[in-house]
Amino acid sequence: MNRFALAVSSAIARVTESALGPYQTAVIRIGFSATWLLFLLREFPHRQELYGPDGPWDFDLAQQLVGTNGSFTALMWFGGGIWFETVYLFAVLTAVLLLAGWRTRAMSVLFMVGVLSLQNRSIFMGDGGDNVLHLMCVYLVFTRCGQVWSLDERRARRAREAHARGERVAPDRVGPALWSVFGFVLVAVTAAGRLDGDLTVPLILWISWLAPAVWWIVGRRARTAEPRILLDVIGNVVHNGALLVIMAEACLIYATAGWYKIQGSRWQDGTAVYYPLHLDYFSPWPALADVLTSSGTMVMLITYGTVLVQVAFPFTLFNRRVKNVLLAAMITEHAVIAVVLGLPFFSLAMIAADAVFLPTSFLRRLGDLAARARGRLARRGEDPVKPPAPRSPENPEHAHVGSSA
């Protein structure tokens, strides 16, 4: 009984004392923001047909759908092309800033607003990757995804170094400005009735706006450290809970996909992979598809292997080595899907979701390699070519020149 109590207390301490998985959440942040950004940039010439007023799903149809399901989309606040272009560029900008890790607390919320605004405007334009991104953009709001590999982390590190040197650190003015603008817009759209419908997103927006205010008041007014410690514990629990939900969501995606495949006759007889590879819509490289399907044995192995990996993966989380092997297999599978079936953004979204299970040691080594590569590039750009040393008697390398003269 004492061992059980000790294990429970250790688990509680681990969940409450720190925000777990800082590298995993950073990879998720970078992966999903990059996926969304690349999608928006690729579809920029076709944005009007996808989500704008020129699409087959016009503004009136979108209003009827939103009025029925109560989903959130800022594109329904106003009509016209100017508002659409503003929201689209807003989605691009928030993706860039979240990717860089600039003010991640605010940008994760605004990133969610951009994703939901476009996707809920035309829900029939997406695929499985859009569904994953739709869910993960909400979960990211509750994580501390800027602890590492972000501009926020660099700014905090420089502030700590300045404090250690005894230097004065300038007060943060950008954070309060963002909070004020966000609050003004939130109050205005709520008063105008633009947030009517499902309460989930409005509630997230209000909590995200009020939480920094409570944090600031407690930090300034509390006479003891206990209130600040309590808020920090709450933040850690929320972060760790969101991280657990992300992991459970990824397992659920693979488990449901695998078990549904088992019920299909084409998956049972080992021929399911053959058919999508010969559809014109999913064959950007017909010659490559022909090579993969030229052998019936290869088709069967790929078909059964896909089902086996998806069904088995959730059960391998308790064995680190087996989990890492299947994780590598799934990431490879999605990379192949991106190339062979022409579904790059679906694959990028799934790889970003898979990144939550990557080992911390591997991510640290990856970060160290990236830092060293960045350092070498910076030194090459900063160090000019040194001129040759002057020929003088004082220079030992050229002493014989001076004596001969």
N, C-alpha and C positions, 0 to 999 in steps of 0.2 A: 504493500500500500504506500510506503514511503517513496519507493521508486516511481510509482505512478504519480504521486503528488509532485515529486521533483520534476518529472517530465512535463507535467501540465504547467507548472510555474515557469519552467525554462521556455516553453513554447509561448506563454503569455508575454514573458519578458522580451522574447525575440520579436514578436509581432508589434509590441508597443514602443520599444526603445529606438527603433530605426526603420527607415523606409527600405524594404528589401528590394533586391534586384535592380540596383541603379543602372547597371550596364544593359540589362535586358529591356528596361523601360525606355532607355535612350535609343536603343536600336529600333524598338517599336515606333517611337516618335519619328525617328529619321526615316524608317521604312514607309510608313503610311503617308507622311507628308510628302515624301519624294514621289510615291506612287500617284497621289492625287495631283501633284504639281505637273508631273510628266503627262498625265492624262489631259489636264486642262490645256497644256501647251500644244499637245498633238491635235486636240479637237478645236483649237482656237479658230481656224478657218470655218469650221462647221458649227460653231457654238449657237448661232441663231436657229439652226434647224434642230439641234438637240434640245436646248433648254429655253430658247428665246421665242419671240413672237412669230418667227417664220416657220416654226415646226408644225407638224400635223396635229400635235396635241396643243391646241391654242389656249389662250388665256382663259376663255370662258369654260372650256372643259376642265382645265386645271383648277379653277375656282370651285366647280361642282365636286371634283374629287376631294379637294382639301376640305370643303365643307362637310363631306361625308365621313372621311376618316380622321379629321381633326389634326392632320400632320402639320409640322412646322415648316414654313418656307418664307423667307423674306421677299422672294420674288412676287408674292401675292399682295404685298403691301401697296404697291403702285404698279401701274401698267406702263407700257411704252418701252422703246429701245434704250433710252438713256439710263433708266433705272436698272435694266437688265445688264447693260455693260458695266455699270458701277458695281453690281453684286458680283459679276464674273471676275472683274479685276480685283475686287476685295478678296475673293476666294483664292486667287493666285498669290496675292500679297501675303495673306495669312499662312499659306502653305510654305512660302519662302522663309518667313520669319520663324515659324515653328521648326522648320528643318534646321535652321541655324541655331535654334535654342535661345532666341531673344525674347525675354519676358514670357517664358513658357506658360506660366499660370494664366495670363490673359490670352495668349495666342492659342492655347489649347481650346479655350471656350470659343474664340472667334473662328478658329479652324472648324469646329463643330458646326457653327452657324453657317459657314460657307458650304460645307459638304451637304448638310441637310437642306439648305435652301435650293441648291441645284438638283439634287437627287429627288427630293419630294415634289419638285415642279414637274418632272417627267419620269415617273417611276418605271415606265415601260422601256426606257432606253438603256438600262443597266444589265448586268449579268451577276454571276456569283461573286466576282471581285468587288463590285459595288455594294453588295449586301454585307460583305465582311468589313469594308471601309465604313459603311453606315453604322455598324455596331461599334467598331473600335474607336471611332472619333468621339463617341459618347463616353466610353470607358477611359480614354486618355485624359479627360477633364479631371478625373478623380485621382490621377497619379502625379507623383513628383518626377516628371520625366525629364527635368533639366538638371539633375544632380551631376551628371558627367557629360562630356562631349557637347557642351553648349556654351553660348556666350554668357549666359547667366552664371555658370560655374566659373568662367574666367573672370568675370567682374567681381564675384564674391572672393575669389582667391586673391586678386589684386588688392581688394579692400582689406583683407586680413593681413597681407604683407605690409600694407601701408600702416595699419594699426601697430604691427609688430615693430616697425621702424620709428614709431612715435609721430608719424605724419598725420595731418588732419585730412579726413576724407570728406569730400563734398557731399552734401545731402542729396538724396535721390529725388529728382523732380519729375522724371519721366513716369515713374510708377503712379504717383498721385494724379498726374495729368491723364493717363490712360484710364484710371479708375473713375475720374470725374466725367470724362467724355462717355465712357461706357454706361455710367449711371444715368446721365442725362438722356441718352438714347433709349435706355431701358424703361425709364419712367415715361418718356414720351410715347413709345409704342404701346406700352401697357395702358396708359390713359386713353389712347386712341382706339383701343379694342383690337389691336393687331395680333395680340397673343391669345386670342380666344381659341378654344379647341382643346386638344389634349394638353394636360397640365405638366407633363413630364419635362419638356424642354423649357418652358417658362420657369418652372421651379428650379431647374439646374442653373438657369441664368441668374435668378435672384439670389440663390445661395452663393454662387460664384462671385457675385458683386458684394454681398454683405459680409462674407467670411473675411476678406482682407481688412474691412473696417473694424470688425471685432478684434482681429489680431492686432491692429495698430492701437486701438483703444486700450487693450489689455497691456500691451507693451509699454505704453506711456503712463497709464494710471495705476496699474497694479503695484501695491506696496511690497509684495513678496513675489518669489519666483514660481509659486505653485500654479497660479492661473496660466502663465505662459507654458509651463510644463504640461499642464492638462491639454491645452490647445495643440501642443506639439504631439502629444500622444494620440489625440483624435486624428490629426493629420496623418500620422503613421498608420493608424488602423485603417483609415479610408484608403490610403495608397495601397497597403498590402491586400485589403479586400478587393480593390479593383484589379490588382495584379492576379489574384486568384481567379476572379471572374474571367479575365482574358485567357488564362490557361484553360479554364473549364470550357470556355467558348470554343477554343481551338480543338480541344478533345471532342467536344460535341459535334463539331463540323465533320471531323474525320470519322467518328463512330457512326453517325447517321448516314454519311455518304457510303461507307463500307457496307453497312447492313442493308441498305436499300439496293446496292449493287448485287449482293448475294441473292436477292429475290428475283433478279432479272434473268431471263432465260439465256440471253446472249452472254452475260457474265458467267453463267454456269457452264456453258459449253466452250468458253474460252475464246470467243470471236468478237467480243464487244469493241475492242480497240480498233478493229479493222474498219468499221463503218465510218466513224467521224474522220478518219484519215483520208477518206475518199469523197468527202463532201467538199464542193468548191468553196464554200464559205470558210471552212476550217483547213484549207490546204494552200497556204501561201507558198509552200515549196513542194509541188507535186512529186518531183523526182525523189526527194528525201522521204516522202510518205511511201512511195513505191518500194524503196529500199527496206524500210521498216516492216512492211507488210508482205515482202516477197517470200518470207518463210513462215509457214503455219506454226512451227514450233516457237518462233520468236513472238508471234502474236499471242499465242497461248500463255507464254511465260510472262509477258507484259501485262496481260489481262489478269491472270491470277495473282501476280506479284502486286499489282495495284490494290486489289481487294485485300490481300493479306496484310500489307503495310497499313492501310487505313483502319482495318478492324483491330489489329494488334497494337497499334501505337498507344492508345490510352492505357493499356495494361502493362506497358513497359516503363512507365514513369518511375516505378519503384526499383528499377535496375538501371543504373546510370549508363553502363557500357552498352547495353542493348538499346536503350533509348537513343543514345547518340548515333548508333549505327542506323536505326530506322529514321532518325531525324535527317541524317545526311541523304538517305535514300529518298525521302519526301522532297527535300529541297532540290535534289537532282531531277526528280520527276517533274516538279513545277518548272524548272528551267527548260526541260525538254518540251513541255507543253507550250511554253512561251514561244519557242522557236518553231516547232513542228505544226502546232495548231493555230498559231498566230494569235495567242491570247496573252500578251505581255503583261497587261495590267492586272488581270486575274492572278497570274502567277506571282507578280510582285506583291500583291496583297496577301496571298497565302504564305509566301516566304517571310514577309514581315510578321505575320501571325506566328509562324513557326519559330521566329527568333526569340520568343519568350522562353523557349526551352534550351537555348544555347548555353553551354557551360561558361561560367564567369571567367575562368582562367583563359579560355579561348578568346573571349571578347577583350580581355585585358591585353593579351598578346597582339590581337588585331589592332587595338588602339595604340599600343606602343609602336607597332610597325608604321601605322599611319602618321604618328607624331614624328618619328625619325625621318620618314620620307618628306614630310612637310618642312622639317628643319633643314634637310639637305637642299631642298628647292629654295628656301629662304636665303640660305648662305650663298647659293649660286647667284641669286639675284642681287645680293647686297655687296659681295666682295668683288671689287673691280680687279682686272688683271694687273698684277704688280709689275711696275717698270723694272728694267734691269738695273742692278746696283751700279753706282758710279765707279769709274776706274780711278782709284786714288791709292797712294802708298799705304794709307791707313786700312784699306780693305785687304785682308790677307789673301783673298782669292786672286787679286790683281797686283800683288807686290812685285812680281817679276816684270810687269809692264813698267812700273815706275822706275825700277833699277836700270832697265835697258834704256830708258829715255835719258 
